[in-house]
Amino acid sequence: MVALTGKSIAVIGASGSVGRRIVEAARSNGARVLAVARREERLKRLQNEVTGVQILSLDATDEDAPIKVFEALEPSVLAICAGAFPPAAPFHTQSWHEFGVNWETDVRIAFNFCKAAISRPPPVGTQVVLISSGAALAGSPNSGGYAGAKRTQLFIANYAQKESDRLRLGLRFISLAPRIMPDTDLGKHAIAGYSRYLGISPGDFVRSMASPPTSLHVAMAFIELTTNADRFEGNTFVVSGNGLEAVRQ
């Protein structure tokens, strides 16, 4: 029997680099998977390429998005990977709209789905995994409000865990904070932006990074946490090329 046999996993933001890796890893480990994203053509391509995946096209920032997801599949694990590309420029060169784009997407999605998980509690033992960012812990001066938005995702997961404990719902909320992943579209965007900002080549910037993770590292961390949750204390974990590291808060 493979690790996730009998589990139902909904992946929000499944057409992105990390979301797709999680879909692939979950299916290869025996889970039933619902892939959720805005772009239906990407979802259909994913469905054609990964056997047995269900798909659902919607905008995860919509207030009723969680209800539609839970009606399509009652997940035992909910992975929240969706978000917007941040700007790649110093904050003083940005408009407020540019600065706040991740608040209107990443934070709103985390808020919607964590609120729904508490308000309409799924079965005891359900796990909600937020894919945040290492920027939430280290900052990111060249990406506007991105670091603050990703930090707020950590707060939302912590608040949701406290409410689950207070209401005795038996849910587990976990945040993964991967460092820049050079193999993802978002990682390439960040590397290009910081290379310009620092006046160095993208290759030199990547070489300056300590043990950068890949999207596969994040997917494997997700599988490890969701299959061996009792082994891990805390609810926030940095992901690097060396694996998982709990964040003491």
C-alpha positions as a printed Julia matrix, in Angstrom:
249×3 Matrix{Float64}:
   0.0    0.0     0.0
   1.39   3.42   -0.94
   1.5    6.3     1.53
  -1.66   8.22    0.62
  -4.01   5.39   -0.34
  -7.5    6.32    0.85
  -6.69  10.04    1.14
  -8.51  12.73   -0.84
  -6.37  15.77   -1.65
  -7.53  19.07   -3.14
  -4.75  21.23   -4.57
  -5.58  24.92   -5.0
  -3.28  26.45   -7.6
  -2.62  23.1    -9.24
  -1.47  24.49  -12.59
   1.58  26.25  -11.09
   4.98  24.63  -10.68
   4.61  23.62   -7.03
   0.93  22.77   -7.3
   1.55  20.46  -10.23
   4.39  18.72   -8.4
   2.09  18.14   -5.42
  -0.61  16.73   -7.72
   1.91  14.35   -9.3
   3.36  13.27   -5.94
  -0.07  12.78   -4.38
  -1.28  10.64   -7.28
   1.9    8.55   -7.33
   1.37   7.93   -3.61
  -2.16   6.65   -4.13
  -4.33   9.67   -3.28
  -7.52  10.74   -4.99
  -6.72  14.26   -6.26
  -8.79  17.28   -7.24
  -6.71  19.85   -9.14
  -8.09  23.4    -8.88
  -6.96  26.46  -10.86
  -8.31  29.38  -12.88
  -7.04  28.36  -16.32
  -9.1   25.48  -17.62
  -6.77  24.74  -20.55
  -3.85  24.14  -18.17
  -6.03  21.92  -16.0
  -7.1   19.84  -18.99
  -3.45  19.43  -19.99
  -2.64  18.34  -16.45
  -5.53  15.87  -16.47
  -4.25  14.39  -19.74
  -0.73  14.04  -18.4
  -1.44  12.77  -14.86
  -3.75   9.76  -14.82
  -6.83   9.87  -12.62
  -6.82  13.55  -11.67
 -10.15  15.35  -11.27
 -10.18  19.03  -12.25
 -12.15  22.11  -11.26
 -11.7   25.53  -12.84
 -12.48  28.53  -10.63
 -11.01  31.72   -9.19
  -9.82  30.83   -5.69
 -10.17  34.45   -4.54
 -13.95  34.21   -4.91
 -15.78  33.99   -1.6
 -17.72  30.91   -2.68
 -14.66  29.07   -4.02
 -14.21  26.87   -0.89
 -17.82  25.68   -1.07
 -17.39  24.66   -4.71
 -14.19  22.79   -3.89
 -15.7   20.98   -0.9
 -18.76  20.02   -2.96
 -16.52  18.56   -5.67
 -14.33  16.66   -3.16
 -14.35  16.47    0.63
 -10.58  16.6     1.14
  -8.69  14.88    3.91
  -5.81  17.18    2.9
  -6.19  20.64    1.4
  -3.09  22.16   -0.25
  -3.22  25.91   -0.9
  -0.57  26.88   -3.47
  -2.3   29.62   -5.44
  -1.03  33.18   -5.6
   0.07  36.05   -7.8
   3.49  36.94   -9.16
   4.84  39.81   -7.06
   6.42  42.91   -8.59
  10.2   42.85   -9.04
  11.24  46.39   -8.16
  11.97  48.53   -5.07
   8.78  49.51   -3.25
   9.13  53.24   -3.92
   8.87  52.66   -7.69
   5.58  50.76   -7.39
   1.95  51.83   -7.38
  -0.2   50.77   -4.44
  -1.94  48.28   -6.72
   1.39  46.67   -7.61
   2.55  46.68   -4.0
  -0.65  45.05   -2.76
  -1.25  42.41   -5.44
  -0.31  39.5    -3.15
  -2.6   40.78   -0.42
  -5.52  40.67   -2.84
  -4.69  37.14   -4.01
  -2.47  35.04   -1.73
  -3.86  36.41    1.53
  -7.46  36.41    0.33
  -7.21  32.77   -0.79
  -5.7   31.7     2.55
  -8.39  33.67    4.39
 -11.25  32.19    2.33
 -10.19  28.56    2.67
  -9.06  28.63    6.31
 -12.25  30.46    7.29
 -14.32  27.86    5.44
 -12.44  25.0     7.12
 -13.31  26.42   10.55
 -16.87  27.55    9.73
 -17.87  24.37    7.9
 -15.55  21.92    9.59
 -14.44  18.94    7.52
 -13.91  15.56    9.23
 -11.65  15.32   12.28
  -8.05  14.83   11.19
  -8.28  16.94    8.05
  -5.05  18.8     7.26
  -4.76  22.21    5.6
  -1.3   22.96    4.17
  -0.5   26.51    3.1
   2.43  26.96    0.72
   3.8   30.31    1.84
   7.37  31.5     1.2
  10.72  31.88    2.89
  10.21  35.61    2.25
   7.65  35.51    5.06
  10.53  34.96    7.48
  13.46  36.73    5.82
  11.74  39.62    4.02
  12.01  40.52    0.33
  12.83  44.19   -0.36
  12.48  43.88   -4.13
   8.95  42.43   -4.24
   6.63  45.01   -2.73
   4.1   43.62   -0.27
   4.92  39.99   -1.08
   6.84  39.17    2.12
   4.2   40.77    4.32
   1.42  38.94    2.5
   3.18  35.6     2.85
   3.82  36.32    6.55
   0.12  37.0     6.98
  -0.59  33.58    5.53
   1.44  32.15    8.41
  -0.61  34.21   10.86
  -3.86  32.97    9.31
  -2.74  29.34    9.63
  -1.77  29.97   13.27
  -5.08  31.68   14.02
  -6.98  28.82   12.35
  -5.08  26.25   14.43
  -5.93  28.11   17.64
  -9.6   28.21   16.66
  -9.61  24.52   15.76
  -8.07  23.73   19.15
 -10.46  26.03   21.0
 -13.5   24.57   19.24
 -12.11  21.01   19.42
 -12.46  20.46   15.69
  -9.41  18.2    15.4
  -7.97  19.94   12.33
  -4.29  20.57   11.59
  -3.07  23.72    9.84
   0.49  23.69    8.51
   2.55  26.27    6.6
   5.48  25.47    4.33
   7.9   28.33    3.65
  10.14  27.29    0.77
  13.14  29.4    -0.13
  13.48  30.61   -3.74
  13.08  27.65   -6.1
  15.17  28.19   -9.25
  13.18  25.61  -11.24
   9.8   27.35  -10.87
   8.36  30.25  -12.87
   8.05  32.29   -9.68
  11.63  31.46   -8.72
  12.95  32.48  -12.14
  10.97  35.73  -11.87
  12.49  36.43   -8.43
  16.01  35.55   -9.55
  15.78  37.82  -12.6
  14.44  40.66  -10.46
  17.07  40.36   -7.74
  19.86  39.98  -10.3
  18.88  43.32  -11.83
  18.47  44.87   -8.37
  21.93  43.74   -7.24
  23.69  44.24  -10.58
  24.88  40.64  -10.88
  24.13  37.8   -13.27
  21.29  35.33  -12.55
  23.89  32.56  -12.38
  25.87  34.4    -9.72
  22.72  35.04   -7.74
  21.78  31.35   -7.8
  25.31  30.38   -6.76
  25.01  32.73   -3.78
  21.97  30.85   -2.49
  22.43  28.29    0.29
  20.83  24.94   -0.6
  17.94  26.25   -2.72
  15.02  23.83   -2.94
  13.24  22.67   -6.07
   9.51  22.26   -6.55
  10.08  18.53   -6.02
  11.62  19.21   -2.59
   8.44  21.08   -1.65
   6.19  18.31   -2.96
   8.16  15.7    -1.03
   7.98  17.86    2.11
   4.21  18.02    1.62
   3.99  14.23    1.33
   6.23  13.75    4.37
   4.15  16.09    6.52
   0.79  14.72    5.46
   1.77  11.08    5.91
   3.78  11.45    9.13
   2.15  14.47   10.79
   2.59  13.11   14.3
   6.38  13.13   13.89
   6.49  16.9    13.41
   5.93  19.48   16.12
   4.84  22.98   15.26
   3.01  24.22   12.21
   5.53  26.27   10.21
   8.39  24.68    8.29
  11.12  26.1     6.07
  11.9   23.99    2.99
  15.42  24.06    1.56
  17.44  21.64   -0.52
  18.31  19.96    2.79
  14.68  19.19    3.6
  12.3   20.37    6.33
  13.19  22.57    9.26
  10.64  23.59   11.89
  10.36  27.31   12.65
  10.24  28.15   16.35
   7.79  31.0    16.87
